[in-house]
Amino acid sequence: MKDKLGVIHGRFQLLHNDHMKYLLAGKERCEHLIIGICNPEQDLTKYTSNNPHRSKKSSNPLTYFERMECIKYSLIEAGVNQAEFDIVPFPINFPEKIFNYAPLNAKYYMTIYDQWGEEKLKMLQEDLKLDVEVLWRVPLKDKGISASDIRKNIQEGKEWKQYVPNFVYHYMVENQLDKRIKALLDEEEDKRG
């Protein structure tokens, strides 16, 4: 039996095929899926000691709106009915704000690859007392596609189309978001000098 309401979350900086696997696995388990976008704006992004890279500008090159568009149209492209999902901000770094956007009475789905995933599980399950289902737990070395690697491919002019949904590739190129990613990464390298 499916859960009536499910919630899933991620940064989706940029949405790739493994993100789609995660989103579709969540959708399979519920009638209506709420997709939370973490770090929805710079003010709701904060440095975490075990994941400092997650708060860098180059790790968060896309706006909330751009990520929402990529998720929405990629799910529609994959055959998911738009009436069966919503997309909301999900300020994971400020857990006290989560319930401004996501319901308390839902099943929360997540995957775990590293210590940050374990911390989020504890936060959602123990601190916020949510009903959490871990879809899968995989060692980081076996994770597969990484948005960081895709962003690096973009910076280096390497092929990246095969790692993302068709809609995402065209949206990124048409809106020159690939150029923004390259510029942010180049700027960061220049500063490291």
Sequence and secondary structure as in RCSB ss.txt:
>XXXX:A:sequence
MKDKLGVIHGRFQLLHNDHMKYLLAGKERCEHLIIGICNPEQDLTKYTSNNPHRSKKSSNPLTYFERMECIKYSL
IEAGVNQAEFDIVPFPINFPEKIFNYAPLNAKYYMTIYDQWGEEKLKMLQEDLKLDVEVLWRVPLKDKGISASDI
RKNIQEGKEWKQYVPNFVYHYMVENQLDKRIKALLDEEEDKRG
>XXXX:A:secstr
  EEEEEEEE  TT  HHHHHHHHHHHHTEEEEEEEESS SGGG    TT GGGGSGGG  S HHHHHHHHHHHH
HHTT  GGGEEEEE  TTSGGGGGGTS SSSEEEEEE SHHHHHHHHIIIIIS  EEEEEEE  GGG    HHHH
HHHHHTT   GGGS HHHHHHHHHTTHHHHHHHHHHHHHHHH 
